[in-house]
């Protein structure tokens, strides 16, 4: 055997291994693609069914089903995590951005159930301010709510801490000023005005119970939690 034949014989196994590796990679890519396509179809179906059941939504929500491979989870009837994001509107017209995180979702007779759920419902401060009437501006700073309105041509600013008592949002004044001059936040008129501004949180979807409230620069966020959540009519359900 000459040297040229020996080199050709040595290259042949390497070429075979390269083709085998390329074929395995292509197969794996195809499986991943098929898995993601199946997940996308299920997510779209779930979004449509949620939209059909939640009249407050202004559009079909965005759904993300966690866990890989999806087809394995679907075959076993379990999903480790399902995230739902959507936009809704309350009965009195306030815009809400909702984000719901469902854990340990599994198949049941007639639908699906989640072992637990956590959610956030954000309402823009400018929309809340508009509901309070013309000339009212709401801003958030350091986890507190600043309420600004004009009184006899000068700005009145009241800073309040938001507290959740059951399903009612209460406001406790922590600072106040009129035309830049400090006021006693315990002033009876300020306390009474904030008492009148208390609001009961509307019933949350999926049996979620309000668990907290927070405020940032642009929105007030209601936090909710639930256990043993029932989800009728999700993928595979009736």
MOBELPE-V584488 format. One record per residue. RES is the residue in one letter. SS is DSSP state (alpha for helix, beta for strand, coil for the rest). Layout:
res->RES ss->SS
res->RES ss->SS
//
This chain:
res->X ss->coil
res->X ss->coil
res->X ss->alpha
res->X ss->alpha
res->X ss->alpha
res->X ss->alpha
res->X ss->alpha
res->X ss->alpha
res->X ss->alpha
res->X ss->alpha
res->X ss->alpha
res->X ss->alpha
res->X ss->alpha
res->X ss->alpha
res->X ss->alpha
res->X ss->alpha
res->X ss->alpha
res->X ss->alpha
res->X ss->alpha
res->X ss->alpha
res->X ss->alpha
res->X ss->alpha
res->X ss->alpha
res->X ss->alpha
res->X ss->alpha
res->X ss->alpha
res->X ss->alpha
res->X ss->alpha
res->X ss->alpha
res->X ss->alpha
res->X ss->alpha
res->X ss->alpha
res->X ss->alpha
res->X ss->alpha
res->X ss->alpha
res->X ss->alpha
res->X ss->alpha
res->X ss->alpha
res->X ss->alpha
res->X ss->alpha
res->X ss->alpha
res->X ss->alpha
res->X ss->alpha
res->X ss->alpha
res->X ss->alpha
res->X ss->alpha
res->X ss->alpha
res->X ss->alpha
res->X ss->alpha
res->X ss->alpha
res->X ss->alpha
res->X ss->alpha
res->X ss->alpha
res->X ss->coil
res->X ss->coil
res->X ss->coil
res->X ss->beta
res->X ss->coil
res->X ss->coil
res->X ss->coil
res->X ss->coil
res->X ss->beta
res->X ss->beta
res->X ss->beta
res->X ss->beta
res->X ss->coil
res->X ss->coil
res->X ss->coil
res->X ss->coil
res->X ss->alpha
res->X ss->alpha
res->X ss->alpha
res->X ss->alpha
res->X ss->alpha
res->X ss->alpha
res->X ss->alpha
res->X ss->coil
res->X ss->beta
res->X ss->beta
res->X ss->beta
res->X ss->beta
res->X ss->beta
res->X ss->beta
res->X ss->beta
res->X ss->beta
res->X ss->beta
res->X ss->beta
res->X ss->beta
res->X ss->beta
res->X ss->coil
res->X ss->coil
res->X ss->coil
res->X ss->coil
res->X ss->coil
res->X ss->beta
res->X ss->beta
res->X ss->beta
res->X ss->beta
res->X ss->beta
res->X ss->beta
res->X ss->beta
res->X ss->beta
res->X ss->beta
res->X ss->beta
res->X ss->beta
res->X ss->beta
res->X ss->beta
res->X ss->beta
res->X ss->coil
res->X ss->coil
res->X ss->beta
res->X ss->beta
res->X ss->beta
res->X ss->beta
res->X ss->beta
res->X ss->beta
res->X ss->beta
res->X ss->beta
res->X ss->beta
res->X ss->beta
res->X ss->beta
res->X ss->beta
res->X ss->beta
res->X ss->beta
res->X ss->alpha
res->X ss->alpha
res->X ss->alpha
res->X ss->alpha
res->X ss->alpha
res->X ss->alpha
res->X ss->alpha
res->X ss->coil
res->X ss->coil
res->X ss->coil
res->X ss->coil
res->X ss->coil
res->X ss->beta
res->X ss->beta
res->X ss->beta
res->X ss->beta
res->X ss->beta
res->X ss->coil
res->X ss->coil
res->X ss->beta
res->X ss->beta
res->X ss->beta
res->X ss->beta
res->X ss->beta
res->X ss->beta
res->X ss->beta
res->X ss->beta
res->X ss->coil
res->X ss->coil
res->X ss->beta
res->X ss->beta
res->X ss->beta
res->X ss->beta
res->X ss->beta
res->X ss->beta
res->X ss->beta
res->X ss->beta
res->X ss->beta
res->X ss->beta
res->X ss->beta
res->X ss->beta
res->X ss->coil
res->X ss->coil
res->X ss->beta
res->X ss->beta
res->X ss->beta
res->X ss->beta
res->X ss->beta
res->X ss->beta
res->X ss->beta
res->X ss->beta
res->X ss->beta
res->X ss->beta
res->X ss->beta
res->X ss->coil
res->X ss->coil
res->X ss->beta
res->X ss->beta
res->X ss->beta
res->X ss->coil
res->X ss->coil
res->X ss->coil
res->X ss->coil
res->X ss->alpha
res->X ss->alpha
res->X ss->alpha
res->X ss->alpha
res->X ss->alpha
res->X ss->alpha
res->X ss->alpha
res->X ss->alpha
res->X ss->alpha
res->X ss->coil
res->X ss->coil
res->X ss->beta
res->X ss->beta
res->X ss->coil
res->X ss->coil
res->X ss->coil
res->X ss->coil
res->X ss->alpha
res->X ss->alpha
res->X ss->alpha
res->X ss->coil
res->X ss->beta
res->X ss->beta
res->X ss->beta
res->X ss->beta
res->X ss->beta
res->X ss->beta
res->X ss->beta
res->X ss->coil
res->X ss->coil
res->X ss->coil
res->X ss->beta
res->X ss->beta
res->X ss->beta
res->X ss->beta
res->X ss->beta
res->X ss->beta
res->X ss->beta
res->X ss->beta
res->X ss->beta
res->X ss->beta
res->X ss->beta
res->X ss->beta
res->X ss->beta
res->X ss->beta
res->X ss->coil
res->X ss->coil
res->X ss->coil
res->X ss->coil
res->X ss->coil
res->X ss->coil
//
